[in-house]
Amino acid sequence: MSMRIGFGFDSHVFQAGVPLVIGGLTIQHTEGLAGHSDGDVLLHAITDALLGAVSAGDIGTFFPPSDPRWKGAASSLFLRTALEEIKSAGYRIGNVDTCLVMMRPKIVPIANELRESVAELLEVKPHQVGIKAKTPEGLNQDAVAMAYATVLLESLEQEEPLKQMAAVAEDDDELNDVVESLVVGVRDTSALGRKIPAFDTNDLT
């Protein structure tokens, strides 16, 4: 099994008059985050981490801010595109760890809710997602929200589809048909554990 690591970062300034969306959740607060899309700083960082892990570019590669189609778009759309990219590359998520840096609102009270939301969007279990938060002490960044994300990807096992087919096949003939269709007419019975004698054992002289 091979593994790949991805790292993502994003930041947005707070802005009055827009909803605050973090991790796919709308959070009650006096200000939201400015951005061409919904400004979900956490999902943006995770998306870039996923894309970077498989060398697929970044959010801007797929959804340039100059394109009016993505004005106000939900960041879950960006995340789904990143998931498609890692699956196409033959990987799945092992775990994701994130850190939000903002003065307000407080993240700790809603960390579990954020974890469940992100896990659902990533199609993983909550224990595979880490959500942490820090305040930007001494950085003079009280009006900004930042997010860091690191992802670990694991390669998909190539033999899993055959194992699953073997488990549901009703008989050897059905399994042979499936395997034959995969190898375009070439049936390799040795792959199924059969041993074909090199000679007729009854024909001994």
C-alpha positions as CSV (number, residue, x, y, z in Angstrom):
1,M,0.0,0.0,0.0
2,S,1.3,3.4,-0.9
3,M,0.5,6.6,0.9
4,R,0.5,10.3,-0.1
5,I,0.3,13.4,2.1
6,G,-1.4,16.7,1.2
7,F,-1.3,20.1,2.8
8,G,-3.7,23.0,2.4
9,F,-4.1,26.5,3.7
10,D,-6.7,29.2,3.2
11,S,-7.7,32.6,4.7
12,H,-10.6,35.0,4.4
13,V,-11.4,38.3,6.0
14,F,-14.5,38.8,8.1
15,Q,-17.3,40.8,6.4
16,A,-20.6,42.1,7.6
17,G,-23.8,41.1,5.9
18,V,-22.9,37.6,4.8
19,P,-23.5,34.3,6.6
20,L,-20.6,32.6,8.3
21,V,-20.1,29.1,6.8
22,I,-17.4,26.8,8.2
23,G,-17.0,23.1,7.5
24,G,-20.3,23.1,5.6
25,L,-22.2,24.5,8.6
26,T,-23.9,27.9,8.9
27,I,-22.8,29.3,12.2
28,Q,-24.5,32.1,14.1
29,H,-22.2,35.1,14.2
30,T,-22.3,38.9,13.5
31,E,-20.1,38.5,10.4
32,G,-19.3,36.0,7.8
33,L,-16.3,35.4,5.6
34,A,-15.8,37.3,2.4
35,G,-15.0,35.3,-0.7
36,H,-16.0,34.6,-4.3
37,S,-17.8,31.4,-3.1
38,D,-19.4,31.0,0.3
39,G,-16.0,31.7,2.0
40,D,-15.8,28.3,3.8
41,V,-12.2,28.6,4.8
42,L,-12.1,25.1,6.3
43,L,-13.4,23.3,3.3
44,H,-11.1,25.3,1.0
45,A,-8.1,24.2,3.0
46,I,-9.1,20.6,3.0
47,T,-9.9,20.7,-0.8
48,D,-6.4,22.1,-1.5
49,A,-4.8,19.4,0.7
50,L,-6.7,16.7,-1.2
51,L,-5.8,18.1,-4.6
52,G,-2.2,18.6,-3.7
53,A,-1.8,15.1,-2.4
54,V,-2.4,13.7,-5.9
55,S,-0.7,16.6,-7.7
56,A,-4.0,17.9,-9.2
57,G,-3.5,21.6,-8.7
58,D,-5.6,23.7,-6.4
59,I,-9.1,25.1,-6.1
60,G,-8.3,27.9,-8.5
61,T,-7.3,25.3,-11.1
62,F,-10.9,24.0,-11.2
63,F,-12.9,26.9,-10.0
64,P,-11.1,30.2,-10.9
65,P,-12.5,33.2,-8.9
66,S,-12.7,35.1,-12.2
67,D,-15.5,32.7,-13.3
68,P,-18.9,34.1,-12.4
69,R,-20.4,30.6,-12.3
70,W,-18.8,30.1,-8.9
71,K,-20.0,33.3,-7.3
72,G,-21.6,32.3,-4.0
73,A,-21.1,28.6,-4.7
74,A,-21.2,26.1,-1.8
75,S,-17.7,24.9,-1.1
76,S,-19.0,21.3,-0.8
77,L,-19.0,21.3,-4.6
78,F,-15.2,22.0,-4.6
79,L,-14.7,19.2,-2.1
80,R,-16.7,16.7,-4.2
81,T,-14.5,17.5,-7.1
82,A,-11.3,16.9,-5.0
83,L,-12.8,13.5,-3.9
84,E,-13.3,12.5,-7.5
85,E,-9.7,13.4,-8.3
86,I,-8.2,11.3,-5.5
87,K,-10.5,8.4,-6.4
88,S,-9.5,8.6,-10.0
89,A,-5.9,8.6,-8.9
90,G,-6.5,5.4,-7.0
91,Y,-6.5,6.7,-3.4
92,R,-8.8,7.0,-0.5
93,I,-8.7,9.2,2.7
94,G,-6.9,7.7,5.6
95,N,-7.4,10.7,7.9
96,V,-7.6,14.5,7.9
97,D,-6.3,16.9,10.5
98,T,-7.2,20.6,10.5
99,C,-6.5,23.7,12.5
100,L,-8.7,26.9,12.5
101,V,-7.0,30.1,13.5
102,M,-9.4,32.9,14.4
103,M,-10.3,35.2,17.3
104,R,-14.0,34.6,17.0
105,P,-16.3,32.8,17.1
106,K,-15.2,30.1,19.6
107,I,-14.8,26.8,17.8
108,V,-14.4,24.4,20.7
109,P,-18.2,24.4,21.6
110,I,-19.0,23.3,18.0
111,A,-15.9,21.2,17.3
112,N,-17.8,17.9,17.4
113,E,-20.6,19.2,15.1
114,L,-17.9,20.4,12.7
115,R,-16.2,17.1,12.8
116,E,-19.4,15.2,11.9
117,S,-20.2,17.6,9.1
118,V,-16.8,17.4,7.5
119,A,-16.7,13.6,7.9
120,E,-20.0,13.3,6.1
121,L,-18.9,15.5,3.3
122,L,-15.6,13.5,3.0
123,E,-17.5,10.2,3.2
124,V,-15.4,9.0,6.1
125,K,-16.0,8.3,9.8
126,P,-15.8,11.2,12.4
127,H,-12.8,9.6,14.1
128,Q,-10.9,10.2,10.8
129,V,-11.3,13.9,11.1
130,G,-9.4,16.2,13.4
131,I,-10.7,19.7,14.2
132,K,-8.6,22.1,16.3
133,A,-8.7,25.8,16.9
134,K,-6.3,28.5,17.9
135,T,-6.4,32.3,18.4
136,P,-4.0,34.5,16.4
137,E,-2.3,35.9,19.5
138,G,0.2,38.6,18.6
139,L,-0.4,38.3,14.9
140,N,-2.7,41.3,14.5
141,Q,-5.1,39.0,12.5
142,D,-8.3,39.4,14.6
143,A,-10.3,40.3,11.4
144,V,-9.2,37.2,9.5
145,A,-10.0,33.5,9.7
146,M,-7.3,31.0,8.6
147,A,-7.4,27.3,8.2
148,Y,-4.7,24.6,7.8
149,A,-5.3,21.1,6.7
150,T,-3.2,18.0,6.3
151,V,-4.5,14.8,4.7
152,L,-3.1,11.2,4.5
153,L,-4.2,9.2,1.5
154,E,-4.0,5.4,1.1
155,S,-3.9,3.6,-2.2
156,L,-6.8,1.5,-3.1
157,E,-6.1,-2.3,-3.1
158,Q,-6.4,-3.5,-6.6
159,E,-7.5,-7.0,-5.6
160,E,-10.5,-5.8,-3.6
161,P,-12.9,-5.8,-6.6
162,L,-12.0,-9.4,-7.4
163,K,-12.4,-10.4,-3.8
164,Q,-15.8,-8.8,-3.7
165,M,-16.9,-10.5,-6.9
166,A,-15.7,-13.9,-5.7
167,A,-17.7,-13.4,-2.5
168,V,-21.0,-12.8,-4.4
169,A,-20.5,-15.2,-7.3
170,E,-22.8,-18.2,-7.0
171,D,-20.6,-20.7,-8.7
172,D,-17.3,-21.1,-10.5
173,D,-18.8,-20.5,-14.0
174,E,-20.2,-17.2,-12.9
175,L,-16.9,-16.1,-11.5
176,N,-15.1,-17.2,-14.6
177,D,-17.5,-15.1,-16.8
178,V,-16.7,-12.0,-14.7
179,V,-13.0,-12.5,-14.8
180,E,-13.1,-13.3,-18.5
181,S,-15.0,-10.0,-19.2
182,L,-12.3,-8.1,-17.3
183,V,-9.4,-9.6,-19.2
184,V,-11.1,-9.3,-22.6
185,G,-11.6,-12.9,-23.3
186,V,-8.4,-14.3,-21.8
187,R,-9.2,-16.6,-19.0
188,D,-6.4,-17.0,-16.5
189,T,-7.6,-19.9,-14.3
190,S,-4.4,-19.8,-12.3
191,A,-5.5,-16.5,-10.8
192,L,-8.5,-18.3,-9.4
193,G,-6.3,-20.8,-7.5
194,R,-6.7,-23.6,-10.0
195,K,-3.7,-25.7,-11.1
196,I,-3.7,-27.2,-14.5
197,P,-1.5,-30.3,-14.7
198,A,1.4,-29.9,-17.2
199,F,0.7,-33.5,-18.3
200,D,-1.9,-36.3,-18.0
201,T,-1.1,-38.0,-14.7
202,N,-2.9,-41.2,-16.0
203,D,-0.6,-41.4,-19.0
204,L,2.5,-42.7,-17.2
205,T,4.8,-45.1,-19.1
